[in-house]
Amino acid sequence: MKATTSPLGTRIRTLRLERGLSLADLARATGVSEATMSRIETGASEVSAPHLYGLAQHLGTDISSFFAAGTAISPGARSHTMAGQGETYASPRLQAQVLNGDLLHKRMNPFLNRTTARTLEQAGGLAAHTGEEWLYVLRGPLVLHSASHAPLRLQPGDSLYFDASTPHAYLAEAEGGAEFLVLSSAPATQP
């Protein structure tokens, strides 16, 4: 995500300004330097998934709102994402396709993730965020590294539910990478 302009960065900046927050306020709240926050907003720096969760929490929204305009979930709401049509977020850790991003203020956020990282160094180390995660391996094997457990090797068809506040990383065991569905609980963001 190294670009002169970034739709993600522009959306973060718009949400920050709508809430009357300074760059310094948001940087301090999310644990990054003001210079890094500025680079994220301009697209000159990547933003990690844990920082996206922190930004969503401090801006009172959910991750989907960074990628698409949408409407708040309401009784009877439904969302359909056609194959390959979700907004894609890429970082050194993984490539995530945001599914059903047109519904905002959801209790869970669905993603189709792919990783080719084979080492913790390639994945950027362990990282944590608020909430819980459920994952289902589509193509693998996938190895989950965690600060509190031994590495867990998951095969296609395996699923796992865990506390996402425990630092973790996803690694592909095979050269072709791994693909997996993730449902991540969202912090309370209801207006």
C-alpha positions as CSV (number, residue, x, y, z in Angstrom):
1,M,0.0,0.0,0.0
2,K,2.8,2.5,-0.8
3,A,1.1,5.1,-3.0
4,T,0.8,8.9,-3.2
5,T,-2.8,8.7,-2.4
6,S,-4.6,5.9,-0.6
7,P,-8.3,5.3,-0.5
8,L,-7.8,3.7,2.9
9,G,-5.7,6.6,4.2
10,T,-8.2,9.1,2.8
11,R,-11.1,7.4,4.5
12,I,-9.2,7.3,7.8
13,R,-8.5,11.0,7.5
14,T,-12.1,11.8,6.7
15,L,-13.4,9.8,9.7
16,R,-10.8,11.5,12.0
17,L,-11.9,14.9,10.8
18,E,-15.6,14.1,11.1
19,R,-15.0,13.3,14.7
20,G,-13.0,16.4,15.4
21,L,-9.8,14.6,16.2
22,S,-6.3,15.9,15.5
23,L,-3.7,13.7,13.9
24,A,-1.9,13.7,17.3
25,D,-5.0,12.6,19.2
26,L,-5.6,9.6,16.9
27,A,-2.0,8.7,16.8
28,R,-1.8,8.7,20.6
29,A,-5.0,6.7,21.0
30,T,-3.8,4.0,18.6
31,G,-0.2,3.8,19.8
32,V,1.6,5.0,16.6
33,S,3.7,8.1,16.2
34,E,2.1,11.2,14.7
35,A,4.5,10.9,11.7
36,T,3.4,7.3,11.1
37,M,-0.2,8.3,11.3
38,S,0.4,11.0,8.7
39,R,2.1,8.6,6.4
40,I,-0.8,6.1,6.8
41,E,-3.3,8.8,5.8
42,T,-1.3,9.8,2.8
43,G,-0.6,6.2,1.7
44,A,3.1,6.5,2.2
45,S,3.1,3.8,4.9
46,E,1.2,0.6,5.4
47,V,-1.2,0.1,8.3
48,S,-1.1,-3.2,10.1
49,A,-4.3,-5.2,10.9
50,P,-4.0,-4.6,14.6
51,H,-3.7,-0.8,14.0
52,L,-6.8,-1.0,11.7
53,Y,-8.7,-2.6,14.6
54,G,-7.5,0.1,16.9
55,L,-8.4,2.9,14.5
56,A,-11.9,1.4,14.0
57,Q,-12.4,1.3,17.8
58,H,-11.2,4.9,18.4
59,L,-13.1,6.2,15.5
60,G,-16.3,4.5,16.6
61,T,-16.7,2.5,13.4
62,D,-15.9,-1.0,12.1
63,I,-13.2,-2.1,9.7
64,S,-15.6,-2.3,6.8
65,S,-16.1,1.4,6.8
66,F,-12.5,1.9,5.8
67,F,-13.1,0.1,2.5
68,A,-16.6,0.9,1.4
69,A,-19.4,3.3,2.0
70,G,-22.3,1.3,3.5
71,T,-25.4,1.3,5.6
72,A,-25.8,0.4,9.2
73,I,-27.0,-3.2,9.8
74,S,-30.8,-3.3,10.6
75,P,-33.4,-5.9,11.0
76,G,-33.8,-7.9,7.8
77,A,-30.5,-6.6,6.4
78,R,-28.4,-8.8,4.2
79,S,-25.3,-8.4,2.1
80,H,-24.0,-10.3,-0.8
81,T,-20.3,-10.2,-2.0
82,M,-19.8,-11.8,-5.3
83,A,-16.6,-14.0,-5.7
84,G,-13.5,-11.8,-6.0
85,Q,-15.5,-8.6,-5.5
86,G,-14.6,-7.7,-1.9
87,E,-12.2,-4.8,-1.3
88,T,-8.7,-6.0,-0.8
89,Y,-6.3,-4.9,1.9
90,A,-2.7,-6.0,1.5
91,S,0.1,-5.9,4.1
92,P,3.3,-7.8,4.7
93,R,1.4,-10.1,7.0
94,L,-1.4,-11.1,4.6
95,Q,-3.8,-10.2,1.9
96,A,-7.3,-9.8,3.2
97,Q,-10.5,-9.5,1.1
98,V,-13.1,-7.7,3.1
99,L,-16.4,-9.5,2.6
100,N,-19.8,-7.9,3.0
101,G,-18.2,-4.5,3.6
102,D,-21.4,-2.7,2.7
103,L,-23.0,-3.3,6.1
104,L,-21.6,-1.2,8.9
105,H,-21.7,-1.7,12.7
106,K,-21.7,-5.5,12.4
107,R,-20.9,-7.7,15.4
108,M,-18.4,-9.7,13.2
109,N,-16.3,-8.9,10.3
110,P,-15.7,-11.6,7.6
111,F,-12.5,-11.8,5.6
112,L,-11.0,-14.1,3.0
113,N,-7.3,-14.1,3.9
114,R,-4.3,-15.3,2.0
115,T,-0.7,-15.5,3.3
116,T,2.6,-16.5,1.7
117,A,4.7,-15.6,4.8
118,R,6.7,-18.7,5.8
119,T,8.5,-17.2,8.9
120,L,7.5,-14.9,11.7
121,E,9.9,-12.4,10.4
122,Q,8.2,-12.4,7.0
123,A,4.8,-12.0,8.8
124,G,6.0,-9.0,10.8
125,G,6.0,-10.9,14.1
126,L,3.1,-11.6,16.4
127,A,0.3,-9.0,16.6
128,A,-2.9,-8.7,18.7
129,H,-6.1,-6.8,18.5
130,T,-9.3,-6.6,20.5
131,G,-12.0,-9.2,20.1
132,E,-12.2,-12.9,19.1
133,E,-11.4,-14.7,15.9
134,W,-12.7,-17.8,14.2
135,L,-10.9,-19.2,11.2
136,Y,-11.5,-22.0,8.7
137,V,-8.7,-23.2,6.4
138,L,-9.6,-23.5,2.8
139,R,-6.1,-24.1,1.3
140,G,-3.1,-24.9,3.3
141,P,-1.6,-26.1,5.5
142,L,-1.7,-23.0,7.7
143,V,0.3,-22.6,11.0
144,L,-1.0,-20.3,13.7
145,H,1.7,-19.0,16.0
146,S,0.6,-17.5,19.3
147,A,2.3,-16.0,22.3
148,S,0.4,-18.4,24.7
149,H,0.5,-21.7,22.8
150,A,2.8,-23.9,20.7
151,P,2.4,-23.4,16.9
152,L,-0.7,-25.1,15.6
153,R,-0.7,-26.7,12.2
154,L,-4.1,-26.5,10.5
155,Q,-5.2,-28.5,7.4
156,P,-7.9,-27.6,4.9
157,G,-11.3,-28.1,6.7
158,D,-9.9,-27.4,10.2
159,S,-11.3,-24.5,12.2
160,L,-10.1,-22.6,15.2
161,Y,-11.7,-20.1,17.6
162,F,-9.4,-17.9,19.8
163,D,-9.0,-14.7,21.8
164,A,-7.4,-12.2,19.4
165,S,-5.9,-10.1,22.2
166,T,-3.3,-12.9,22.4
167,P,-0.5,-11.9,20.0
168,H,-0.6,-14.2,17.0
169,A,0.5,-14.7,13.4
170,Y,-0.6,-16.8,10.4
171,L,2.1,-18.6,8.4
172,A,1.9,-20.7,5.3
173,E,3.7,-24.0,5.6
174,A,3.8,-24.7,1.9
175,E,5.4,-22.5,-0.8
176,G,2.0,-21.9,-2.5
177,G,0.6,-20.1,0.5
178,A,-2.5,-20.6,2.5
179,E,-6.1,-19.3,2.2
180,F,-8.5,-19.1,5.1
181,L,-11.8,-17.5,6.1
182,V,-11.7,-15.3,9.2
183,L,-14.6,-14.0,11.3
184,S,-13.4,-11.3,13.7
185,S,-15.7,-9.9,16.4
186,A,-15.9,-6.2,16.3
187,P,-15.7,-3.8,19.2
188,A,-19.0,-2.2,20.1
189,T,-19.4,0.6,17.6
190,Q,-23.1,1.2,17.6
191,P,-23.9,4.9,17.5
